[in-house]
Amino acid sequence: MKVSMLAGAIPQSETFAIDARVKEMVSRGLDVISFGLGEPDLDTPENVKNAMIDSIRKNRTKYTSSAGILELREAIRKKLLKENSLDYSINEITSCNGAKHALFNALFSIINPGDEVIIIRPFWISYLEQIKMCSGKAVIVDSNEDFTLNIGNIRSKISDRTRAIMINSPNNPTGAVYSKKQLKELADLAIENDIMIISDEMYEKMIYEGEHISIASLNDEIKNLTITINGLSKSHCMTGLRVGYAAGPKEFIEPMIRVQSQMTSNINTTAQYGAIEALKDDEYTKKMVRVFADRRKIICEELESIDGVSLVRPKGAFYVYPDVREILKTDGTHSATHPKTSMELTYRLLDDAKIAVIPGSAFGTEGFLRLSYALSEDRIVEGIKRMKEILK
Ligand SMILES: Cc1ncc(COP(=O)(O)O)c(C=O)c1O
């Protein structure tokens, strides 16, 4: 009996595959420095943990409504109003099992088989795979050299089958932050062509230059065409608790809730109580971002000091996306084992230097590496030193 065509076509996430190898190496006692997984290295805030423990003691461990308990949706509503200038009603909001799941539910509610969804390269790999899982067709559009939006490129790829454009600012993997002007141009384009925007705002609080603008806040017309996605994994170091959410027009949020009711019933009840507490303030996130700002400076300077590596300095998130095309070039004088792809270089760095990175090919661009700087300054410096040695 063969596996289904749809499931057979979905690969394992490259990030998780590399992380599994790192964990295996660490279990053998090897000192691996991981710039791999996009996971903040700080602990979940104490008040969030206490709220969850308290909810368990109060026996709040049963099913909830599929969209989440009212207090959680109300906390999300208030957050979006206060921080994003987005005025939604409760029935335009749903919680999901992480932002990843919110993205899937949004795509599932928007596209019919064969419909096209535009994604911007470099792209977060799950966009591509989730579009496939919904029987849609991903149409890939290149960003500018500095990884910002190229509106002309997007316009040229719009067809009568285009149903949505997915954007992610601050961006994983590049750290690019889209300007208000670019978002306004994109909004105009979407309105003109009646195309939905799925705006993944996971890293909204991690900004070192520029500002975060929710595209849906620009005007009512674009708000009616946008599903805003966010979650608490990164802002409150809650990756394992799986709390994400979506806000948008009721005609799309309602089916998203129905799909969730058939798929997972509701998100973890205990995590919902933690999320309410997390959404009360973002002091914790602000503190974390100050730490990341210092790390960003260090990792950029260290990487820029390596021959053959060039960098567009990231303005947000906690990733750098150095260009290593010079290093991968071969001119006949290199040995046969000289790495020619970002994947080969990744495994060389892992095996020989014991440092983990993610190859650019996992994000649709060959010749780049993604490094997450969610690790201590000492480890960053030591890791890049190892990288420098090998790349010599
Ligand atoms: C761009 C982007 N969107 C969404 C997510 C999903 O986050 P989660 O499902 O943990 O909420 C991630 C996680 O790495 C991400 O990088």
The ligand as an SDF file (V2000), in Angstrom:
LIG
                    3D

 16 16  0  0  0  0  0  0  0  0999 V2000
    8.1140   33.2290   10.1960 C   0  0  0  0  0  0  0  0  0  0  0  0
    7.5160   32.3000   11.1810 C   0  0  0  0  0  0  0  0  0  0  0  0
    6.1880   32.1790   11.2280 N   0  0  0  0  0  0  0  0  0  0  0  0
    5.5870   31.3410   12.0710 C   0  0  0  0  0  0  0  0  0  0  0  0
    6.3320   30.5620   12.9380 C   0  0  0  0  0  0  0  0  0  0  0  0
    5.5930   29.5750   13.7940 C   0  0  0  0  0  0  0  0  0  0  0  0
    5.6850   29.7590   15.1300 O   0  0  0  0  0  0  0  0  0  0  0  0
    4.8230   28.8760   16.1440 P   0  0  0  0  0  0  0  0  0  0  0  0
    4.0910   27.8470   15.3720 O   0  0  0  0  0  0  0  0  0  0  0  0
    5.7920   28.3090   17.1020 O   0  0  0  0  0  0  0  0  0  0  0  0
    3.8670   29.8310   16.7970 O   0  0  0  0  0  0  0  0  0  0  0  0
    7.7190   30.6540   12.9320 C   0  0  0  0  0  0  0  0  0  0  0  0
    8.5360   29.7810   13.7980 C   0  0  0  0  0  0  0  0  0  0  0  0
    9.7040   29.5830   13.6250 O   0  0  0  0  0  0  0  0  0  0  0  0
    8.3280   31.5470   12.0260 C   0  0  0  0  0  0  0  0  0  0  0  0
    9.6520   31.6660   11.9640 O   0  0  0  0  0  0  0  0  0  0  0  0
  1  2  1  0
  2  3  1  0
  2 15  2  0
  3  4  2  0
  4  5  1  0
  5  6  1  0
  5 12  2  0
  6  7  1  0
  7  8  1  0
  8  9  2  0
  8 10  1  0
  8 11  1  0
 12 13  1  0
 12 15  1  0
 13 14  2  0
 15 16  1  0
M  END
$$$$
